[in-house]
Amino acid sequence: MTVNLTLPDTNLNPESNLYTIVDWLEFTVHNYTLSDTIIYLLNLEEQDFSEIPGGKNGYKNQQLWREGNIFILYNDKPEHDRMGIHIIISGTGCRYYEQKKNLREMMANVMAFEHLYKFTRIDLAIDDRSGNVINFDRIAKAEEKSTISSLWYKTTYLREKRINDGIVIGKTLYFGSKKSKIFMRIYDKHLEQQKRKQHNKRETAEPLKEYVAWTRLEIVFKKQRAQLLARYMLETDDIGHLLKGTLKNYIRFLQKPKKSTDMRKRRWKTAPWYEKLLGDIGKLKLTTKPAERSIEDMKDWVKKQISPTIA
């Protein structure tokens, strides 16, 4: 059974430059052959996959899509193996897949038969290309001053610096444990992109290019949470309500009273920028943002994936 679910390639909130994407997809299917998984579930061609050395996650074999970043893990005769077939699609894999196929149509194919599939991880990301709403430094300052109320028990702040000149090349804030079924991370996407490009060129001493505001907020759903999310995503492409509900339930950024001595955070007002974020999220729909494959991306992929296979 194939369900046609198309997504608009539009930015529904140009004022704040917010949009949301699927940034990771991971699931297991049972009672399928490797061929049927590729052709009927992924809507791809068998000849576009190649065997790569070694297994992963307890599986003996794995294949990689020629476009990169879609991995199929399996054992011999997977249709009879209790582990089934496990598919991992990274963020860049989602972008490259969306250039050719429909991601949610593929999810509908996977979910067509009850009890034969299980989604184990889905990442939903909100990108702010303006920095006006989701601003990393503002969020880091709130974390430092503890002007936050949350169901998540802890935060973790990771900052990467180059040793030779002390320039910051990465900033990430985690809310909750990465081992839990749901957690959030916020990071400076522009720095992450610049670091990756310089790593590919091996020019670690080169100064970073002019800074461009780009912050990403990701919510990672795992196990039962991912399974529930997958079902919701097939019912509607409007996931703003889900994201808004998740954020409202788990975390609130606060505005500390200037003169009051009341330390009960539940009485503090919500920070204006966070109220704006929740309002904007309510307008967001799941949006495809296919990435343009650069020459650097192609060289990096060949170096990491093709060269070891040839060797």
ABEGO torsion letter per residue (X at the ends): XBBBBBBBBBBABAAAGBBBBBABBBBBBBGBBAAAAAAAAAGBBAAABBBBBEBBGGBABBBBBAAEGBBBBBBBGAAABAAEBBBBBBAAAAAAAAAABBAAAAAAAAAABBGABBBABBBBBBBBAAGAABBAAAAAAAAAAGBBBBABABBBBBBBBBAAAGBBABBBBBBEBAABABBBBBBBAAAAAAAAAAAAAGBAABBBBBBBBBBBBBBBBBEAAAAAAAAAAAABABAAAAAAAAAAAABBBBBBBAABABABAAABBBBAAAAAAAAAAAABBBBBBBBBBBAAAAAAAAAAAAAAAAX
